[in-house]
């Protein structure tokens, strides 16, 4: 039971000036973090619980709010006083996602710096370890209902339907998955034949994200992809014929052989093939990749940032003409067809990552698994130990992540949310730093929200970095 001294103080009232209501202090039926105050209220006549997690420095400042619907009011103390309501209930941790990293690929694409192995020799043991990790991590999301499951990689389409079902059944065993909205499988075109697609119909997969990258042969050769242009085309049509209408494809621009005309053709193809969602990335040269070595040794043409910028502008213009919403810097969709799993990342929802190199976030800390298949498997199966590291996010780190991710989306960076969840002073600092970019017309402010203009999107990360709050 929460004792009366924990009840919100005047400090909370200052931090949350937007809502007032009479409350009844309750003990909600869930785990209560240390450094928190918990109470209940009625929101639109629905009884809800609210947890305000304060920092542990004795300053009694609220770091984070959690709330949910009270299903079982176990005991209550009548306590009429002040309470606050969450400003963005949809962005809190009342549902969560699970990401499964499948770390195998048929061959290495030259630009790739994800974790994967081209040897499938130990696939069986690795999948066993992943199932074990699903079980070991069952408390991580604190019983939050699982709304999305995402098989990413690597190349998850190297898994058979049985292997996918096995992993999913393990999730079902340990997590509440009553309201699954989206279950995505990343797939490479060369894996998507009729038989495989048919077998996927017997799994919970209801969305495919296909790694097309380009419909031009010379691009695919430059990138050292395992598929050719004809397979890209075929895979999309075969997936649609098999009943997968919720499709996304990945496209890369800025490859040295891709002319602006060729890029426009790639974009037109999305419309022509009725693909409701696509992700589009500029080719980047990451260190320690085959591409970076080849460029250094003058064996590959370097990429031209001017070309990438022009093709990004073409992307914005043509996508808008074709009726796609540019809802995140690298993601575009027909209205209502946004990727739920990824959107939840950007909105601060909690997620659990399973598998080598997978990352997790629970609202206050981030953790990541070792990026090595053999060590991951050994640690879990032989030592019964999670091979992961963790970092606690400071208040400002968390805020800076919000600035970075929200600015990249069409929902913008909400200054009222910063006031609600962090601090009025921080919101003023962000607003002040934004003035320079508003003058340049790279940012606009509307209803206390900051949005990137099309020109600003070219410098999204640099602008976000200028808005960051430093700890000093
Ligand atoms: S298929 Fe994807 S994960 Fe595998 S090497 Fe290519 S880009 Fe990387």
Boltz pocket constraint, residues with backbone or C-beta under 6 A from the ligand:
constraints:
  - pocket:
      binder: B
      contacts: [[A, 104], [A, 105], [A, 107], [A, 108], [A, 109], [A, 112], [A, 113], [A, 114], [A, 115], [A, 116], [A, 153], [A, 154], [A, 155], [A, 188], [A, 211]]
      max_distance: 6.0
